Amino acid sequence: MKTLIANNSVFYLRKDVYDSYKEYRDDFKQVVKEREQSRSSFFHQSPQIYYRPFLVGYITKICSKKSLSQGCLHLAVYILDMFMDQHHIIPEKLLLVANVCLIMAAKHEENAQKIPRSSELNHLVDNQYPITDYIKLEHYLTIHFFQHDIKLQCAVHYVFYFMQEFLTFEDLDNGKNLRTLFYDFHEAVSVHLDKIIEDVHYMQLYQPSKLAAAIIAAGRSDIGLTQWTKQLENLTEYKVDDLDEIVENLLEKKQLRCLHCDFE
């Protein structure tokens, strides 16, 4: 498999990395459980929720323009959602918040050279804000709101881990082309990852690892494979029945209905 995949591909995994991955799999599972149990509560009460589609679109556009990763995009949206859920932000300050969320996410997900500068992002919004506002808000979010704890909070982080075992030898028995399966699956997963940040409820109603497992199942279905395998069940510790509701919503591109709020 390694020879078919470029070194910079999301699918590329060196043998030494793979050996370490197998050795520390149980440790990773334990980390997943601990992280998900300590996730902050989401109250579905953002006063500025109707601005969210614009803000997510704004962050997405910058990530695309700057070639920032999906991990960066999803983490930025997560930080934005959590902060808006517990604060009343005047509309004039929302772009400042979006920019700071993106800077924070990039510091966790990107190489130093790719982290956007405050002045760079401020220029995109016509230099509306003093640079000191960026510094103060990032300090507040990092230390007081998240208490330095925003890692591994999004489904995308688990998706890329679970993807390492999305394929089995049985999947190739029907003469399917390996290269085609890899790239079709990657495209399908990318579509579902885009879907879950468009709707605030996907990332808030479901645990990240469960949502990630459902995305893997939906992606397999999209490319004509059975949704789930014993291999994936062992890795994720989810049975296919655990994922049915989410997979159905993803495949049918449903907008989730939430009992906690009236935003759809």
Order of alpha helices (4+ residues) and beta strands (2+ residues): alpha-alpha-alpha-alpha-alpha-alpha-alpha-alpha-alpha-alpha-alpha-alpha-alpha
